[in-house]
């Protein structure tokens, strides 16, 4: 009887542990989408020059490559440290997008 209860508790704990990982993956994807939309809006409105856009896009591609590498090392998963690193990089990229959209340079 104790073994059955222990097994059920362990299974429940495992299932709860898996939910946050998928939530983090979705959060990373949502941020990627949001930042791409911000870049597209900056280009469409003329707030970002071609050079600024190219730089930001290359930075985004680098973050994506690094994320793929992190996932490859851990069987398709991101560790807590990996998520922290990617979040930090996305924060930096978000600030870059903001600065590029709000500086004095405009598409000519």
PyMOL commands that place a pseudoatom at each C-alpha (Angstrom):
pseudoatom trace, name=CA, resn=UNK, resi=1, chain=A, elem=C, hetatm=0, pos=[0.000, 0.000, 0.000]
pseudoatom trace, name=CA, resn=UNK, resi=2, chain=A, elem=C, hetatm=0, pos=[2.799, 2.421, 0.902]
pseudoatom trace, name=CA, resn=UNK, resi=3, chain=A, elem=C, hetatm=0, pos=[4.580, 1.624, -2.359]
pseudoatom trace, name=CA, resn=UNK, resi=4, chain=A, elem=C, hetatm=0, pos=[1.483, 2.419, -4.423]
pseudoatom trace, name=CA, resn=UNK, resi=5, chain=A, elem=C, hetatm=0, pos=[1.012, 5.767, -2.669]
pseudoatom trace, name=CA, resn=UNK, resi=6, chain=A, elem=C, hetatm=0, pos=[4.710, 6.593, -2.996]
pseudoatom trace, name=CA, resn=UNK, resi=7, chain=A, elem=C, hetatm=0, pos=[4.606, 5.727, -6.702]
pseudoatom trace, name=CA, resn=UNK, resi=8, chain=A, elem=C, hetatm=0, pos=[1.571, 7.951, -7.271]
pseudoatom trace, name=CA, resn=UNK, resi=9, chain=A, elem=C, hetatm=0, pos=[3.157, 10.849, -5.390]
pseudoatom trace, name=CA, resn=UNK, resi=10, chain=A, elem=C, hetatm=0, pos=[6.379, 10.454, -7.385]
pseudoatom trace, name=CA, resn=UNK, resi=11, chain=A, elem=C, hetatm=0, pos=[4.462, 10.385, -10.670]
pseudoatom trace, name=CA, resn=UNK, resi=12, chain=A, elem=C, hetatm=0, pos=[2.531, 13.517, -9.703]
pseudoatom trace, name=CA, resn=UNK, resi=13, chain=A, elem=C, hetatm=0, pos=[5.724, 15.331, -8.703]
pseudoatom trace, name=CA, resn=UNK, resi=14, chain=A, elem=C, hetatm=0, pos=[7.365, 14.356, -11.993]
pseudoatom trace, name=CA, resn=UNK, resi=15, chain=A, elem=C, hetatm=0, pos=[4.423, 15.589, -14.041]
pseudoatom trace, name=CA, resn=UNK, resi=16, chain=A, elem=C, hetatm=0, pos=[4.422, 18.903, -12.160]
pseudoatom trace, name=CA, resn=UNK, resi=17, chain=A, elem=C, hetatm=0, pos=[8.159, 19.279, -12.722]
pseudoatom trace, name=CA, resn=UNK, resi=18, chain=A, elem=C, hetatm=0, pos=[7.686, 18.950, -16.490]
pseudoatom trace, name=CA, resn=UNK, resi=19, chain=A, elem=C, hetatm=0, pos=[5.065, 21.679, -16.790]
pseudoatom trace, name=CA, resn=UNK, resi=20, chain=A, elem=C, hetatm=0, pos=[7.336, 24.650, -15.989]
pseudoatom trace, name=CA, resn=UNK, resi=21, chain=A, elem=C, hetatm=0, pos=[9.918, 23.554, -18.563]
pseudoatom trace, name=CA, resn=UNK, resi=22, chain=A, elem=C, hetatm=0, pos=[7.356, 23.801, -21.352]
pseudoatom trace, name=CA, resn=UNK, resi=23, chain=A, elem=C, hetatm=0, pos=[6.181, 27.137, -19.997]
pseudoatom trace, name=CA, resn=UNK, resi=24, chain=A, elem=C, hetatm=0, pos=[9.740, 28.483, -20.182]
pseudoatom trace, name=CA, resn=UNK, resi=25, chain=A, elem=C, hetatm=0, pos=[10.123, 27.210, -23.733]
pseudoatom trace, name=CA, resn=UNK, resi=26, chain=A, elem=C, hetatm=0, pos=[6.908, 28.999, -24.686]
pseudoatom trace, name=CA, resn=UNK, resi=27, chain=A, elem=C, hetatm=0, pos=[8.081, 32.189, -22.955]
pseudoatom trace, name=CA, resn=UNK, resi=28, chain=A, elem=C, hetatm=0, pos=[11.330, 32.149, -24.956]
pseudoatom trace, name=CA, resn=UNK, resi=29, chain=A, elem=C, hetatm=0, pos=[9.398, 31.621, -28.189]
pseudoatom trace, name=CA, resn=UNK, resi=30, chain=A, elem=C, hetatm=0, pos=[6.947, 34.402, -27.334]
pseudoatom trace, name=CA, resn=UNK, resi=31, chain=A, elem=C, hetatm=0, pos=[9.828, 36.808, -26.717]
pseudoatom trace, name=CA, resn=UNK, resi=32, chain=A, elem=C, hetatm=0, pos=[11.424, 35.869, -30.036]
pseudoatom trace, name=CA, resn=UNK, resi=33, chain=A, elem=C, hetatm=0, pos=[8.161, 36.546, -31.838]
pseudoatom trace, name=CA, resn=UNK, resi=34, chain=A, elem=C, hetatm=0, pos=[7.625, 39.829, -30.007]
pseudoatom trace, name=CA, resn=UNK, resi=35, chain=A, elem=C, hetatm=0, pos=[11.134, 41.047, -30.793]
pseudoatom trace, name=CA, resn=UNK, resi=36, chain=A, elem=C, hetatm=0, pos=[10.781, 40.118, -34.470]
pseudoatom trace, name=CA, resn=UNK, resi=37, chain=A, elem=C, hetatm=0, pos=[7.513, 42.088, -34.557]
pseudoatom trace, name=CA, resn=UNK, resi=38, chain=A, elem=C, hetatm=0, pos=[9.246, 45.083, -32.969]
pseudoatom trace, name=CA, resn=UNK, resi=39, chain=A, elem=C, hetatm=0, pos=[12.026, 44.929, -35.565]
pseudoatom trace, name=CA, resn=UNK, resi=40, chain=A, elem=C, hetatm=0, pos=[9.484, 44.683, -38.397]
pseudoatom trace, name=CA, resn=UNK, resi=41, chain=A, elem=C, hetatm=0, pos=[7.582, 47.669, -37.010]
pseudoatom trace, name=CA, resn=UNK, resi=42, chain=A, elem=C, hetatm=0, pos=[10.804, 49.671, -36.785]
pseudoatom trace, name=CA, resn=UNK, resi=43, chain=A, elem=C, hetatm=0, pos=[11.639, 48.885, -40.395]
pseudoatom trace, name=CA, resn=UNK, resi=44, chain=A, elem=C, hetatm=0, pos=[8.103, 49.642, -41.618]
pseudoatom trace, name=CA, resn=UNK, resi=45, chain=A, elem=C, hetatm=0, pos=[7.974, 52.974, -39.799]
pseudoatom trace, name=CA, resn=UNK, resi=46, chain=A, elem=C, hetatm=0, pos=[11.457, 53.990, -40.923]
pseudoatom trace, name=CA, resn=UNK, resi=47, chain=A, elem=C, hetatm=0, pos=[12.737, 54.158, -37.341]
pseudoatom trace, name=CA, resn=UNK, resi=48, chain=A, elem=C, hetatm=0, pos=[15.452, 51.582, -38.063]
pseudoatom trace, name=CA, resn=UNK, resi=49, chain=A, elem=C, hetatm=0, pos=[18.031, 51.876, -40.818]
pseudoatom trace, name=CA, resn=UNK, resi=50, chain=A, elem=C, hetatm=0, pos=[19.109, 48.906, -42.920]
pseudoatom trace, name=CA, resn=UNK, resi=51, chain=A, elem=C, hetatm=0, pos=[22.379, 48.738, -41.004]
pseudoatom trace, name=CA, resn=UNK, resi=52, chain=A, elem=C, hetatm=0, pos=[20.638, 48.735, -37.614]
pseudoatom trace, name=CA, resn=UNK, resi=53, chain=A, elem=C, hetatm=0, pos=[18.206, 46.097, -38.809]
pseudoatom trace, name=CA, resn=UNK, resi=54, chain=A, elem=C, hetatm=0, pos=[20.981, 43.878, -40.103]
pseudoatom trace, name=CA, resn=UNK, resi=55, chain=A, elem=C, hetatm=0, pos=[22.900, 44.162, -36.850]
pseudoatom trace, name=CA, resn=UNK, resi=56, chain=A, elem=C, hetatm=0, pos=[19.880, 43.320, -34.708]
pseudoatom trace, name=CA, resn=UNK, resi=57, chain=A, elem=C, hetatm=0, pos=[18.921, 40.404, -36.974]
pseudoatom trace, name=CA, resn=UNK, resi=58, chain=A, elem=C, hetatm=0, pos=[22.447, 38.964, -36.758]
pseudoatom trace, name=CA, resn=UNK, resi=59, chain=A, elem=C, hetatm=0, pos=[22.327, 39.229, -32.970]
pseudoatom trace, name=CA, resn=UNK, resi=60, chain=A, elem=C, hetatm=0, pos=[18.965, 37.441, -32.926]
pseudoatom trace, name=CA, resn=UNK, resi=61, chain=A, elem=C, hetatm=0, pos=[20.352, 34.688, -35.169]
pseudoatom trace, name=CA, resn=UNK, resi=62, chain=A, elem=C, hetatm=0, pos=[23.292, 34.271, -32.789]
pseudoatom trace, name=CA, resn=UNK, resi=63, chain=A, elem=C, hetatm=0, pos=[20.975, 33.852, -29.807]
pseudoatom trace, name=CA, resn=UNK, resi=64, chain=A, elem=C, hetatm=0, pos=[18.961, 31.272, -31.765]
pseudoatom trace, name=CA, resn=UNK, resi=65, chain=A, elem=C, hetatm=0, pos=[22.125, 29.341, -32.694]
pseudoatom trace, name=CA, resn=UNK, resi=66, chain=A, elem=C, hetatm=0, pos=[23.267, 29.358, -29.088]
pseudoatom trace, name=CA, resn=UNK, resi=67, chain=A, elem=C, hetatm=0, pos=[19.870, 28.123, -27.907]
pseudoatom trace, name=CA, resn=UNK, resi=68, chain=A, elem=C, hetatm=0, pos=[19.972, 25.250, -30.430]
pseudoatom trace, name=CA, resn=UNK, resi=69, chain=A, elem=C, hetatm=0, pos=[23.448, 24.339, -29.197]
pseudoatom trace, name=CA, resn=UNK, resi=70, chain=A, elem=C, hetatm=0, pos=[22.297, 24.369, -25.582]
pseudoatom trace, name=CA, resn=UNK, resi=71, chain=A, elem=C, hetatm=0, pos=[19.354, 22.147, -26.441]
pseudoatom trace, name=CA, resn=UNK, resi=72, chain=A, elem=C, hetatm=0, pos=[21.605, 19.750, -28.355]
pseudoatom trace, name=CA, resn=UNK, resi=73, chain=A, elem=C, hetatm=0, pos=[23.814, 19.333, -25.293]
pseudoatom trace, name=CA, resn=UNK, resi=74, chain=A, elem=C, hetatm=0, pos=[20.872, 18.420, -23.043]
pseudoatom trace, name=CA, resn=UNK, resi=75, chain=A, elem=C, hetatm=0, pos=[18.714, 16.170, -25.237]
pseudoatom trace, name=CA, resn=UNK, resi=76, chain=A, elem=C, hetatm=0, pos=[16.434, 18.950, -26.440]
pseudoatom trace, name=CA, resn=UNK, resi=77, chain=A, elem=C, hetatm=0, pos=[15.980, 20.598, -23.054]
pseudoatom trace, name=CA, resn=UNK, resi=78, chain=A, elem=C, hetatm=0, pos=[17.229, 23.848, -21.571]
pseudoatom trace, name=CA, resn=UNK, resi=79, chain=A, elem=C, hetatm=0, pos=[18.722, 23.784, -18.088]
pseudoatom trace, name=CA, resn=UNK, resi=80, chain=A, elem=C, hetatm=0, pos=[17.904, 26.486, -15.581]
pseudoatom trace, name=CA, resn=UNK, resi=81, chain=A, elem=C, hetatm=0, pos=[21.256, 28.125, -16.312]
pseudoatom trace, name=CA, resn=UNK, resi=82, chain=A, elem=C, hetatm=0, pos=[20.606, 27.952, -20.075]
pseudoatom trace, name=CA, resn=UNK, resi=83, chain=A, elem=C, hetatm=0, pos=[17.261, 29.698, -19.609]
pseudoatom trace, name=CA, resn=UNK, resi=84, chain=A, elem=C, hetatm=0, pos=[18.931, 32.397, -17.513]
pseudoatom trace, name=CA, resn=UNK, resi=85, chain=A, elem=C, hetatm=0, pos=[21.590, 32.984, -20.170]
pseudoatom trace, name=CA, resn=UNK, resi=86, chain=A, elem=C, hetatm=0, pos=[19.041, 33.168, -22.991]
pseudoatom trace, name=CA, resn=UNK, resi=87, chain=A, elem=C, hetatm=0, pos=[16.800, 35.469, -20.956]
pseudoatom trace, name=CA, resn=UNK, resi=88, chain=A, elem=C, hetatm=0, pos=[19.756, 37.781, -20.287]
pseudoatom trace, name=CA, resn=UNK, resi=89, chain=A, elem=C, hetatm=0, pos=[20.667, 37.819, -23.975]
pseudoatom trace, name=CA, resn=UNK, resi=90, chain=A, elem=C, hetatm=0, pos=[17.078, 38.540, -24.966]
pseudoatom trace, name=CA, resn=UNK, resi=91, chain=A, elem=C, hetatm=0, pos=[16.985, 41.410, -22.464]
pseudoatom trace, name=CA, resn=UNK, resi=92, chain=A, elem=C, hetatm=0, pos=[20.120, 42.888, -24.030]
pseudoatom trace, name=CA, resn=UNK, resi=93, chain=A, elem=C, hetatm=0, pos=[18.659, 42.477, -27.496]
pseudoatom trace, name=CA, resn=UNK, resi=94, chain=A, elem=C, hetatm=0, pos=[15.423, 44.125, -26.417]
pseudoatom trace, name=CA, resn=UNK, resi=95, chain=A, elem=C, hetatm=0, pos=[17.386, 47.148, -25.189]
pseudoatom trace, name=CA, resn=UNK, resi=96, chain=A, elem=C, hetatm=0, pos=[19.299, 47.252, -28.510]
pseudoatom trace, name=CA, resn=UNK, resi=97, chain=A, elem=C, hetatm=0, pos=[16.045, 47.251, -30.475]
pseudoatom trace, name=CA, resn=UNK, resi=98, chain=A, elem=C, hetatm=0, pos=[14.679, 50.059, -28.319]
pseudoatom trace, name=CA, resn=UNK, resi=99, chain=A, elem=C, hetatm=0, pos=[17.839, 52.162, -28.717]
pseudoatom trace, name=CA, resn=UNK, resi=100, chain=A, elem=C, hetatm=0, pos=[17.923, 51.618, -32.475]
pseudoatom trace, name=CA, resn=UNK, resi=101, chain=A, elem=C, hetatm=0, pos=[14.262, 52.530, -32.869]
pseudoatom trace, name=CA, resn=UNK, resi=102, chain=A, elem=C, hetatm=0, pos=[14.554, 55.669, -30.746]
pseudoatom trace, name=CA, resn=UNK, resi=103, chain=A, elem=C, hetatm=0, pos=[17.846, 57.153, -31.892]
pseudoatom trace, name=CA, resn=UNK, resi=104, chain=A, elem=C, hetatm=0, pos=[18.125, 60.046, -34.348]
pseudoatom trace, name=CA, resn=UNK, resi=105, chain=A, elem=C, hetatm=0, pos=[18.887, 57.796, -37.329]
pseudoatom trace, name=CA, resn=UNK, resi=106, chain=A, elem=C, hetatm=0, pos=[16.020, 57.136, -39.709]
pseudoatom trace, name=CA, resn=UNK, resi=107, chain=A, elem=C, hetatm=0, pos=[15.745, 55.321, -42.995]
pseudoatom trace, name=CA, resn=UNK, resi=108, chain=A, elem=C, hetatm=0, pos=[16.414, 57.836, -45.758]
for i in range(1, 108): cmd.bond("trace and resi %d" % i, "trace and resi %d" % (i + 1))
show_as sticks, trace
zoom trace
